[in-house]
Amino acid sequence: MAVPISNVIAAYANAGSIGAAGMAPRPDATGAGFGDMLAQAAGDLTRTLHQGEAASLQAATGKADLNQVVMAVNNAEVTLQAVIAVRDRIIQAYQDISKLAI
């Protein structure tokens, strides 16, 4: 059974549009996308780490309350541990995907 090349080309061209709406990026309920969420998380991470560093510097000069320094450094440490855990999960997911047979 011979299939005309024009039908094959048309089917190939239409295959790209099948499910195109389902593959389009979807914003969450607030209208922000995944990239915006990551940018906000990175900003929060940077701000928390800077606050911990600033509190440490103030403690070194004797200008900060010890409780505030401990809380700021603890928050920075917890944030950094969370980022490391997420990084490790992303690396593990990448390794799992790379092991899949295609």
Secondary structure, 3 states (H helix, E strand, C coil): CCCCHHHHHHHHHHHCCCCHHHHCCCCCCCCCCHHHHHHHHHHHHHHHHHHHHHHHHHHHHCCCCHHHHHHHHHHHHHHHHHHHHHHHHHHHHHHHHHHCCC
